[in-house]
Amino acid sequence: MKRFSIRRRKFLTASAAGLAGVTLAGCDQFDSLLRPGHPVRDTLASANDLTLAAQRLLLGDEALAKEFAESEIRQGMRPNGTTDPEQADYVALRDNDFADYQLVVDGLVETPQSYSLDQLRNMPSRTQITRHDCVEGWSCIAKWTGVPLATILDEVRPTAGARYCVFHCFDNYGGGLSASPYYESVDLIDARHPQTILAYGMNDAALPVRNGAPIRVRIERQLGYKMAKYLRRIELVDDFSQLHRGKGSYWADHGYDWYAGI
């Protein structure tokens, strides 16, 4: 099973890089293929559903991603996506060392909460050394420390109708007039996974701005683009129809697979 899992991880990483990379690279000649209703887009969507079902069936809901020794951390964590948000509310928080930061957790929950950075740091934590696999084809091992998302969910108590955690971020993405708020989401199974944490520390130091300070989510069984940075709010929802383009994440709205399991 271990050999199968490793081979499957490499295959899915390569496949996602090849397919989703079409959008990342800005290949305009493929835009029509990724439009809703096109047979190619529909085929990729079906494959995405199959990957989700296969991973849950073969590996189980709580199978852990591989963790590494500290000796295997050989470089600084390479940043992905935005590296220094320019939005005024984020800049004000950053310039005050995030002393006024509050993470809002609301939506379909019984007890909405708001957490300061100090409150999050004083909650039970988990530290894990894992590999970040980027859809662009690179990977990097780092040590992450943060609050298990399951701990937060236990406090806010999702209602019976809640199915997904949506991560709303401070940064906009896309540039110019096409820029839109960055967001991501996972279902409650991945949200409650033991290795899904709200990370405030990296490599035994505070999380750097370029890597998502003050808080980023780590979802270790998925590709790097799912691990949203600069979190401002976690919203519990029953579907994505009221969120932006309705696909559940910034990249899914732009042609990516919503599920990026590896």
Secondary structure, DSSP 8 states (H G I E B T S, - for coil): -HHHHHHHHHHHHHHHHHHHHHHHTT-GGGGGGGSTT-HHHHHHHHHHHHHHHHHHHHH-SS-------GGG--S-----S-SS---HHHHHHHHTTTTT-EEEEEESBSS-EEEEHHHHHTS--EEEEEEEE-TTS-EEEEEEEEEEHHHHHHHH-B-TT--EEEEEEEEEES-GGG-EEEEEEEEHHHHTSTT-EEEEEETTEE--GGGTTT-EEE-TTB-GGGS--SEEEEEEES-STTSTTSSSSHHHHTT--S--B-
